């Protein structure tokens, strides 16, 4: 077996293994960030202490009284 063929075989094995390890590493980082208590989805904004709105994220507008 020539050197180029051996290199090709090793490369064809190394690339999928590297991709799998990268995906698992990214997944682990995302999971670790999601478990932190200061995650943005778990706390309301500091400027608004009311928390999530009741009507799907739209602000309530007070309409002027009708004359």
Secondary structure, DSSP 4 states (H G I P E B T S, - for coil): --HHHHHHHHHHHHHHHHHHHHHHHHHHHHHHHHHSTT-TTTS--TT-TT-S-TTTTPPP-PPPPP-
